[in-house]
Amino acid sequence: MLSRRLRSSWHHVRYLPLLSALTVTRWRSFEARSRNLGTAVGLVMRWFPLARRKFTREVRRVFPDMSRTDRARLSGNMGRQMGQTLFEIYHCAEFQAQQDKFTVSGPGLAALEAAKAAGKGAIIVSGHFGQWEAVRAVLKARGMETGAVYRPQSNRHYQRRLLAGIEAGGKPILETGAIGTKALVRHLRSGGFIAILLDEKYTGGERLPFLGHPALTSVSAAQLALKYGLPMVPAYGIRTGDGSRFDVVFEEAIAHTDSHSMTLAFNDSLSARILANPDQWYWLLDRWKGA
């Protein structure tokens, strides 16, 4: 009983800073509130020792010659954009209503429209890069509501807000794990669309190069695409301008070969996006741990 109370109290304590940041500016515009949370997270990234050390370790792996000044700038910019992303996910209904801020391009959109017209499902693959929810916002506005796979949060307050935000972006929302996988297969076979972020470490995955280093990577998305004959389309919501507008790019569907080659093609696609805009990727994923 005491342990549960302590855990509940710790959940409140951890959530309080975010709740305060979201509440104190709630009377302001969507863009202003997004920038405010972005500024707060950017400061945490730049000055909180644990986050800074972890960020430095990962960035040095990919950019060994980057100066300390440039790393500090990158850390702050990444934190700012991730704070904006978090705000937009928590307020996803408002975010999705701002279609005038999305510029859409790329051959992958036609592939998804063709799948929809044929009554087939589709797999959209992306990463914790830019604003990944912009991809689902664009698809939902075009009549292609897209579900998502997500990893539940340990803090119940974060979990409640995160799940509500993701659900506003499109359903179904499926947890990682065996039960979620069964529901995912049913959804795809019935003609549904699903978005999967493939840049998290997957203990049972294959060691595939990512940003030039081996990383444990799930090949399940490619396996499903092959098994059920579905398009697997890399897509990205890239922040532009002051960070409140987005280039939503649907790359060409990955050619059906084998799960290893297809997943490697995605890793290469995301790596190229990160190298072009390193401040738009979340560097704290422990992407190469255990590989």
Salt bridges, closest charged atoms under 4 A:
GLU31 OE2 - LYS101 NZ 2.15
GLU58 OE1 - ARG57 NE 3.22
GLU58 OE1 - ARG61 NH2 3.12
ASP70 OD1 - ARG73 NH1 2.69
GLU88 OE1 - ARG239 NH2 2.62
GLU94 OE1 - ARG33 NH2 3.09
GLU133 OE1 - ARG136 NH2 3.05
ASP199 OD1 - HIS128 ND1 2.70
GLU200 OE2 - ARG151 NE 3.59
GLU206 OE1 - HIS260 ND1 2.71
GLU251 OE2 - ARG273 NH2 2.86
ASP286 OD2 - LYS54 NZ 3.32
ASP286 OD1 - ARG57 NH2 3.13
